[in-house]
Amino acid sequence: MRYAAHEILVAPARPSAGLGRLAAGICLTVALFFLLSIMWSGLLPVIFGVERWARIVPGVETATTPTGVLINLATFGLLIVALALSLRAVHRRGLMSLVGPLPRATRQFGRALLAVAALHAIIALVPLPEAMALERNLAAATWAMLLPLGIAGLFCQVFAEEVAFRGYLQTQLAARFTSPVIWMSLPALGFGLLHFDSVTYGANGWLVMVWATGFGLAAADLTARFGTLGPATALHFVNNFSAILVAAPKGQFDGLALYVFPFSLGEEGAVLAVLPTDILMLLCSWLAIRLALRG
């Protein structure tokens, strides 16, 4: 069976597979994340100083400065902590049970990362249309200096989302329901809804949601197919590395990007123009990982 390896992740979820436990786990995770976020928000002015923090805040709200992006990415670490505490309290499971055997996950992550990074590097050689020509955002030296912090923050964000949606929701649902339609689609839809933002994206909000849902399905398939979070995390990491650290839409999470596109995600025509390419890139990345891992 193509999803036989999924049992590696699903087995630890079976002793607490009830929907009531899942609902309690979700509620506790959200509550803990909210509480930790309040504490984090109160701590930041102490760390930076009140006056300096007041100058930093606008960049945090829009993620248009390096500090703003790093703070936003670091916040996802709170979700990891909240989920780890919730898992222990509700399911009597450890966080690493969501990841799979670490040597296997690490090996799959590395191979998948190389495959998708190579694909992105090849595509980067294709010239962009003049209307979408990249603009320099950060000096190369500044970008290189910030890159280690950016990579660490980015991995924190990616890992948090993967353990929450593919590691937790997907495996708990798979322990309760046998149909992939349920345990793949529901977390993917939740992932898509999390990315819906009509204030930031305007009329494009639903397009971003549809793309994110498709991404969630691809990540769900890789997780079930290979039995660890390694492949999905690699897919997510390279995608976000490209979109946040290499070339970002102007005015939206572009504080750490080396380049920016000459449009924002709120410009409907521009987003519609690049969406087919993004979908094709997602499909090719998914296939590249399958080929790299022979699955």
C-alpha positions as CSV (number, residue, x, y, z in Angstrom):
1,M,0.0,0.0,0.0
2,R,1.3,3.5,-0.9
3,Y,0.5,4.8,2.6
4,A,1.7,1.8,4.6
5,A,4.5,3.8,6.1
6,H,2.0,6.2,7.6
7,E,1.4,3.7,10.4
8,I,4.8,4.7,11.9
9,L,3.2,8.1,12.8
10,V,-0.3,6.9,13.3
11,A,0.4,4.1,15.8
12,P,1.4,6.4,18.7
13,A,-1.9,8.3,18.2
14,R,-4.2,5.2,18.5
15,P,-4.4,5.0,22.3
16,S,-5.9,8.5,22.4
17,A,-7.7,8.6,19.0
18,G,-11.1,9.8,20.3
19,L,-12.5,12.9,18.8
20,G,-13.1,14.3,22.2
21,R,-9.4,14.0,23.0
22,L,-8.6,15.7,19.7
23,A,-11.0,18.6,20.4
24,A,-9.5,19.0,23.9
25,G,-6.0,18.9,22.5
26,I,-6.8,21.6,19.9
27,C,-8.5,23.8,22.4
28,L,-5.6,23.5,25.0
29,T,-3.0,24.1,22.3
30,V,-4.8,27.3,21.1
31,A,-5.3,28.5,24.7
32,L,-1.6,27.9,25.6
33,F,-0.4,29.5,22.4
34,F,-2.6,32.6,23.2
35,L,-1.3,32.7,26.8
36,L,2.4,32.4,25.7
37,S,1.9,35.0,23.0
38,I,0.6,37.5,25.6
39,M,3.7,36.8,27.7
40,W,6.0,37.1,24.7
41,S,4.4,40.4,23.7
42,G,5.0,41.7,27.3
43,L,8.6,40.5,27.3
44,L,9.6,42.1,24.0
45,P,9.5,45.8,25.3
46,V,11.7,44.6,28.2
47,I,14.2,43.0,25.8
48,F,14.5,45.9,23.4
49,G,13.6,48.8,25.7
50,V,10.3,50.7,25.5
51,E,11.5,53.5,23.2
52,R,13.3,51.2,20.8
53,W,10.4,48.7,20.8
54,A,8.0,51.5,19.8
55,R,10.2,52.1,16.7
56,I,10.3,48.4,16.0
57,V,6.6,47.7,16.2
58,P,5.5,49.0,12.8
59,G,8.0,46.6,11.2
60,V,6.7,43.7,13.2
61,E,3.1,44.4,12.2
62,T,4.0,44.4,8.4
63,A,7.1,42.2,8.6
64,T,8.9,44.7,6.4
65,T,12.1,45.0,8.4
66,P,14.6,42.3,9.3
67,T,13.8,42.5,13.0
68,G,10.1,42.4,12.3
69,V,10.4,39.2,10.2
70,L,12.6,37.5,12.8
71,I,10.2,38.3,15.6
72,N,7.3,37.0,13.6
73,L,9.2,33.8,12.8
74,A,10.3,33.3,16.4
75,T,6.7,33.5,17.5
76,F,6.1,30.1,15.9
77,G,8.3,28.6,18.6
78,L,5.5,29.3,21.1
79,L,3.2,27.1,19.0
80,I,5.8,24.3,19.3
81,V,5.9,24.7,23.1
82,A,2.1,24.9,23.4
83,L,1.6,21.8,21.3
84,A,4.3,19.8,23.2
85,L,2.5,20.7,26.5
86,S,-0.9,19.8,25.1
87,L,0.3,16.5,23.8
88,R,1.6,15.4,27.2
89,A,-1.5,16.6,29.0
90,V,-4.2,15.2,26.7
91,H,-2.6,12.4,24.6
92,R,0.3,11.3,26.8
93,R,2.6,11.6,23.8
94,G,5.9,13.3,23.2
95,L,6.5,15.9,20.5
96,M,8.9,13.7,18.6
97,S,6.2,11.1,18.1
98,L,4.8,13.5,15.6
99,V,8.0,13.5,13.6
100,G,8.8,9.9,13.2
101,P,12.1,8.1,13.8
102,L,14.7,10.9,13.9
103,P,17.4,9.2,11.8
104,R,14.9,8.3,9.1
105,A,13.3,11.8,9.2
106,T,16.6,13.5,9.0
107,R,17.8,11.4,6.1
108,Q,14.5,12.0,4.2
109,F,14.7,15.7,5.0
110,G,18.2,16.0,3.6
111,R,17.4,14.1,0.3
112,A,14.2,15.9,-0.2
113,L,15.8,19.3,0.5
114,L,18.5,18.7,-2.1
115,A,16.0,17.7,-4.7
116,V,13.7,20.7,-4.3
117,A,16.5,23.1,-3.9
118,A,18.1,21.9,-7.1
119,L,14.7,22.3,-8.9
120,H,14.4,25.9,-7.6
121,A,17.9,26.7,-8.6
122,I,17.2,25.5,-12.2
123,I,14.0,27.5,-12.4
124,A,15.8,30.6,-11.1
125,L,17.9,30.5,-14.3
126,V,14.8,31.2,-16.4
127,P,14.4,34.9,-17.2
128,L,11.4,36.6,-15.7
129,P,9.0,38.8,-17.8
130,E,10.0,42.5,-17.6
131,A,6.8,43.3,-15.7
132,M,8.0,40.9,-12.9
133,A,11.6,41.8,-12.9
134,L,13.1,41.5,-9.4
135,E,14.2,44.6,-7.4
136,R,17.1,44.5,-4.9
137,N,15.8,44.8,-1.4
138,L,18.9,44.2,0.8
139,A,22.6,44.7,0.2
140,A,24.2,41.3,-0.4
141,A,26.5,41.7,2.6
142,T,23.6,42.6,4.9
143,W,21.5,39.7,3.6
144,A,24.4,37.2,4.1
145,M,25.0,38.5,7.7
146,L,21.3,38.0,8.5
147,L,20.9,34.7,6.7
148,P,21.8,32.3,9.6
149,L,19.2,34.0,11.8
150,G,16.7,33.9,8.9
151,I,17.3,30.2,8.3
152,A,16.9,29.4,12.1
153,G,13.7,31.5,12.3
154,L,12.3,30.0,9.1
155,F,12.9,26.4,10.2
156,C,11.1,27.3,13.5
157,Q,8.1,28.5,11.5
158,V,8.0,25.6,9.1
159,F,8.5,22.9,11.8
160,A,5.8,24.5,13.9
161,E,3.2,24.3,11.1
162,E,4.3,20.8,10.0
163,V,4.0,19.3,13.5
164,A,0.7,21.0,14.1
165,F,-1.0,20.1,10.8
166,R,0.7,17.0,9.4
167,G,2.2,15.7,12.6
168,Y,-0.7,16.2,15.1
169,L,-4.0,16.8,13.2
170,Q,-3.3,14.3,10.4
171,T,-2.1,11.5,12.6
172,Q,-4.9,11.8,15.2
173,L,-7.5,11.9,12.5
174,A,-5.9,8.9,10.7
175,A,-6.0,7.0,14.0
176,R,-9.7,7.5,14.1
177,F,-10.7,7.4,10.4
178,T,-9.4,5.1,7.7
179,S,-10.3,7.3,4.7
180,P,-7.5,9.6,3.5
181,V,-10.2,11.9,2.3
182,I,-10.8,12.8,5.9
183,W,-7.3,12.7,7.4
184,M,-5.6,14.4,4.5
185,S,-8.3,16.9,3.5
186,L,-9.4,18.3,6.8
187,P,-5.9,19.4,8.0
188,A,-5.1,20.7,4.5
189,L,-8.3,22.8,4.5
190,G,-7.4,24.1,8.0
191,F,-4.0,25.0,6.7
192,G,-5.6,26.9,3.8
193,L,-8.0,28.7,6.1
194,L,-5.1,29.8,8.3
195,H,-3.6,31.6,5.3
196,F,-6.8,33.4,4.3
197,D,-6.4,37.1,5.0
198,S,-8.8,39.4,3.1
199,V,-7.3,42.5,4.8
200,T,-3.8,41.9,3.6
201,Y,-4.6,40.1,0.3
202,G,-7.9,41.8,-0.6
203,A,-9.7,40.0,-3.4
204,N,-6.8,37.6,-3.6
205,G,-7.4,36.1,-0.2
206,W,-9.3,33.1,-1.6
207,L,-6.5,32.5,-4.2
208,V,-3.9,32.3,-1.4
209,M,-6.2,30.0,0.6
210,V,-6.7,27.7,-2.4
211,W,-2.9,27.5,-3.0
212,A,-2.2,26.8,0.7
213,T,-4.8,24.1,0.7
214,G,-3.1,22.5,-2.3
215,F,0.2,22.7,-0.5
216,G,-1.3,21.1,2.5
217,L,-2.5,18.2,0.4
218,A,0.9,17.7,-1.1
219,A,2.6,17.8,2.3
220,A,0.0,15.4,3.7
221,D,0.7,12.9,0.9
222,L,4.4,13.0,1.4
223,T,4.0,12.5,5.2
224,A,1.7,9.5,4.7
225,R,3.8,8.1,1.9
226,F,7.2,8.2,3.6
227,G,6.3,7.9,7.3
228,T,8.0,10.9,8.7
229,L,7.7,14.7,8.6
230,G,11.1,15.0,6.9
231,P,9.9,15.3,3.3
232,A,7.0,17.7,4.0
233,T,9.3,19.9,6.1
234,A,11.8,20.0,3.3
235,L,9.1,21.0,0.8
236,H,7.8,23.7,3.2
237,F,11.3,25.0,4.0
238,V,12.5,25.4,0.4
239,N,9.2,27.0,-0.6
240,N,9.4,29.5,2.3
241,F,13.1,30.1,1.9
242,S,12.4,31.2,-1.7
243,A,9.4,33.3,-0.8
244,I,10.7,34.9,2.4
245,L,14.5,35.0,2.2
246,V,15.2,35.2,-1.6
247,A,12.3,37.0,-3.4
248,A,9.2,38.2,-1.6
249,P,6.2,40.2,-2.8
250,K,6.8,43.9,-2.1
251,G,5.4,45.1,1.3
252,Q,4.5,41.7,2.6
253,F,7.0,39.7,4.7
254,D,9.9,41.2,2.7
255,G,12.1,42.4,5.5
256,L,14.7,39.6,5.1
257,A,14.4,39.1,1.3
258,L,17.3,39.7,-0.9
259,Y,15.0,40.8,-3.7
260,V,11.3,41.8,-4.0
261,F,8.8,41.4,-6.8
262,P,7.4,44.7,-8.1
263,F,3.9,43.9,-6.8
264,S,2.1,43.0,-3.5
265,L,-0.1,40.1,-2.8
266,G,-3.1,42.5,-2.9
267,E,-2.7,43.2,-6.6
268,E,-5.2,40.8,-8.1
269,G,-3.9,40.8,-11.7
270,A,-0.3,40.1,-10.7
271,V,-1.2,37.3,-8.4
272,L,-3.4,35.7,-11.0
273,A,-0.5,35.9,-13.4
274,V,1.9,34.0,-11.2
275,L,-0.5,31.6,-9.6
276,P,-0.3,29.0,-12.4
277,T,3.5,29.0,-12.1
278,D,3.3,28.6,-8.4
279,I,1.0,25.6,-8.7
280,L,3.2,24.0,-11.3
281,M,6.2,24.6,-9.1
282,L,4.4,22.9,-6.2
283,L,3.6,19.9,-8.4
284,C,7.1,19.6,-9.7
285,S,8.5,19.9,-6.2
286,W,6.2,17.2,-4.9
287,L,7.3,14.9,-7.8
288,A,11.0,15.7,-7.3
289,I,10.7,14.6,-3.7
290,R,8.9,11.4,-4.7
291,L,11.6,10.6,-7.2
292,A,14.4,11.4,-4.7
293,L,12.9,9.1,-2.1
294,R,11.7,6.6,-4.7
295,G,8.1,6.7,-3.5
